[in-house]
Amino acid sequence: MTLRPFAEGLVRAGVLAAAIGASACSKAYIPNTDVEDTGDNRQVILFCERYRHALEDKDVAELLKMMSPGYFEDGGNTKSEDDADFEKIRDFLTGDFLKTNGIRYEIRYRRVTFTERKHVYVDYTFAAAWKLPGVRSEEWHHQVADNRLDLVREGESFKIVAGM
């Protein structure tokens, strides 16, 4: 009797067990994201997709409805001239934002974090393209960057408190 077939059988069984174990422990992700597929995460991503579509559609009423009246961001620095509150964002949305003739806004969701302070941080990478009327007959502008939306729960939905 040789041990070779027995050893090969053990190896095959070990590989099969490892594969089954790995698949049993693997996480499911929301399609086209790096975010684990849970009910809470899906609710957040659906809200963010409403935001993305409102941007592309230039739906100012929807964007304002999604913003918290307490919206504020400091631009990530100590300079107060680039701070933005609800009024400043509203003025932008009802002014320069409406002058764009086309907006494309793609999002790759990277992480959703629920904090103890009841905030939800949504980290993502966006690719934006937009046309502005101008001298060169509406040339396209492009930007790719990382961003974070800061949300707070309001009833069954959320409000954006920073990051627009």
C-alpha positions in Angstrom: 0.0 0.0 0.0 1.3 3.4 -0.9 0.6 6.6 0.9 0.7 8.8 -2.2 -3.1 8.5 -3.1 -3.9 9.0 0.6 -1.8 12.1 0.9 -3.2 13.5 -2.4 -6.7 13.0 -1.0 -5.8 14.8 2.2 -4.4 17.7 0.2 -7.6 17.9 -2.0 -9.8 17.7 1.1 -7.7 20.5 2.7 -8.0 22.7 -0.3 -11.8 22.1 -0.5 -12.2 22.9 3.2 -10.2 26.1 2.8 -12.3 27.2 -0.2 -15.6 26.5 1.6 -14.3 28.3 4.7 -13.2 31.3 2.7 -16.5 31.6 0.9 -18.5 31.2 4.2 -16.5 34.1 5.8 -16.5 36.4 2.8 -18.5 39.6 2.9 -21.0 40.6 0.2 -20.6 44.1 -1.1 -23.2 46.4 -2.6 -22.6 46.2 -6.4 -20.1 48.6 -7.9 -19.0 49.8 -4.4 -16.5 48.8 -1.7 -19.2 48.9 0.9 -20.4 45.9 2.7 -24.0 44.9 1.8 -26.1 45.6 4.9 -29.5 47.1 5.2 -28.2 50.3 6.8 -25.4 50.7 4.2 -27.9 50.2 1.4 -30.2 52.9 2.8 -27.2 55.3 2.9 -26.1 54.5 -0.6 -29.6 55.0 -2.0 -29.8 58.4 -0.3 -26.4 59.3 -1.8 -27.6 58.1 -5.2 -30.6 60.5 -4.9 -28.0 63.2 -4.2 -26.0 62.3 -7.3 -29.0 62.3 -9.6 -30.2 65.6 -8.2 -26.7 67.1 -9.1 -26.8 65.7 -12.6 -30.4 66.9 -13.1 -29.7 70.3 -11.5 -32.6 69.7 -9.2 -32.0 72.6 -6.8 -35.2 72.0 -4.9 -34.2 68.4 -4.2 -30.6 69.3 -3.2 -31.9 72.0 -0.8 -34.4 69.5 0.7 -31.5 67.0 1.3 -29.4 69.7 3.1 -29.6 70.2 6.8 -30.5 73.8 7.8 -27.4 73.5 10.1 -25.1 72.7 7.1 -21.6 73.9 7.6 -18.1 73.1 6.4 -14.8 74.8 7.0 -13.0 73.8 3.8 -10.6 71.8 5.8 -8.5 74.8 6.9 -8.5 77.8 9.2 -9.4 80.4 6.5 -13.0 81.6 7.0 -13.4 82.9 3.4 -13.9 79.4 2.1 -16.4 78.3 4.8 -19.8 77.4 3.6 -23.1 77.3 5.4 -26.7 76.6 4.2 -27.1 80.1 2.9 -23.9 80.1 0.9 -24.6 76.8 -0.7 -28.2 77.8 -1.5 -26.9 81.0 -3.2 -24.4 78.9 -5.2 -27.1 76.4 -6.2 -29.6 79.1 -7.3 -26.9 81.1 -9.1 -23.7 79.8 -10.7 -24.8 76.1 -10.5 -27.8 76.8 -12.7 -25.5 78.2 -15.4 -24.0 74.8 -16.2 -25.3 73.2 -19.4 -24.4 69.6 -18.5 -23.3 67.7 -15.5 -22.0 64.2 -15.3 -21.2 62.9 -11.7 -20.0 59.4 -11.1 -19.4 58.0 -7.6 -17.4 55.1 -6.4 -18.4 54.5 -2.8 -15.5 53.5 -0.7 -16.7 53.4 2.9 -19.7 54.1 5.1 -19.0 54.8 8.8 -21.7 55.1 11.5 -20.3 57.2 14.4 -21.3 57.3 18.1 -22.3 60.9 17.5 -25.1 59.7 15.2 -23.3 61.0 12.1 -22.8 58.8 9.0 -19.6 59.5 7.0 -19.7 58.4 3.3 -16.2 58.3 1.8 -16.2 58.2 -2.0 -14.3 59.0 -5.1 -16.1 61.1 -7.7 -15.5 61.9 -11.4 -17.3 65.0 -12.4 -17.6 66.7 -15.8 -19.6 69.8 -16.6 -20.0 72.5 -19.2 -20.0 76.2 -18.5 -21.1 78.8 -21.1 -18.2 80.9 -22.1 -15.8 82.2 -24.7 -14.9 78.7 -26.0 -18.5 77.7 -26.7 -19.2 75.6 -23.6 -16.0 73.6 -23.0 -16.1 70.6 -20.7 -14.4 70.8 -17.3 -13.3 67.7 -15.4 -12.4 66.8 -11.9 -11.6 63.5 -10.1 -11.2 63.6 -6.3 -12.0 62.0 -3.0 -14.8 63.5 -0.9 -16.8 62.8 2.3 -20.4 63.4 2.8 -21.4 63.9 6.5 -25.0 62.8 7.1 -27.3 62.8 10.1 -30.4 60.6 10.3 -33.7 62.4 10.0 -36.7 60.1 10.4 -36.4 57.4 7.8 -33.9 59.4 5.7 -30.8 61.6 6.1 -29.8 65.2 5.9 -26.4 66.4 4.5 -24.6 68.5 7.1 -21.3 68.8 5.2 -19.5 67.8 2.1 -21.6 69.0 -0.8 
